[in-house]
């Protein structure tokens, strides 16, 4: 029995699991509690002592050489694992243009803004079209690579924290969406419109401000790429953090549910409209700058909208997740001639199978009748 227990413990250590051995110093009355066992991790001295005394581990799990450890560490490094992802992302920027604009609208828009602004800035300073295209394409590709690397790093970090003991509760206390039983972690698809409008506008304003302050192509290109990556990551964070997602959902509902807001909350809608109209008119009258008055008046209206309360987020059922990727690929498959040809071949195959089953059934009937 002791040999069987040792073998099970050795197998648990090889699988990366925690070992649990009876604690010698625990009293007898606490034998049914969690303190009956002590947890041994793979890196503990007690674990290494158990493994060194195990004949099974010494026979079937020999120590590897330095070359194997180096190759394994190299293949598991972050740059090597990210290289295929980066290469695929760069290729898909050209092969899946429609898909990227349908599912990654903000990221695609900021990448185009970065490429266009750097290309125009280079051409305006040097007057060389070929040089401008080369510099703009290089900076746009660099921003695309940085987008994928930073997003994968942030998502991987969140996944690691969630998988740690108590990590899910920590993320939930911080206000992030953690998957529960029967529920799915939403990714902020309900606020896509307001996210694209706000961060797209801020990205354009930031690039314009950079060009007004930096007329050096090197600094302008580097800061433009960094600004685009920062806005993409910030937008994803605002979608994943529940307080900012509720703010975005509240502001977006003021535009997407105009009729419903005036029917159910007419007083609130009237107050918000009066705040925006009066503040914009007063600022324009005092400064004679319509664009500045419009922006400040909009901020006043946003403050009035948020002060009236935030909308509640709805739970998402795992069995009823509607992703835009499905509709996109379904629509694309309907227009693809190869998919249409494959559909016709499948219909022909089903017709042949149906005919063959009918002929086979008729032959069996004839055989039975002949025997009778």
Secondary structure as UniProt FT lines:
FT   HELIX           2..14
FT   TURN            15..16
FT   STRAND          19..22
FT   HELIX           28..30
FT   TURN            31..32
FT   HELIX           34..36
FT   STRAND          37..40
FT   TURN            42..43
FT   HELIX           45..52
FT   HELIX           55..60
FT   HELIX           66..75
FT   HELIX           78..95
FT   HELIX           97..103
FT   HELIX           105..126
FT   HELIX           129..163
FT   TURN            165..166
FT   HELIX           167..174
FT   TURN            181..182
FT   HELIX           189..191
FT   HELIX           192..213
FT   HELIX           217..240
FT   HELIX           242..256
FT   HELIX           258..264
FT   HELIX           266..287
FT   HELIX           290..307
FT   HELIX           318..320
FT   HELIX           324..335
FT   HELIX           337..371
//
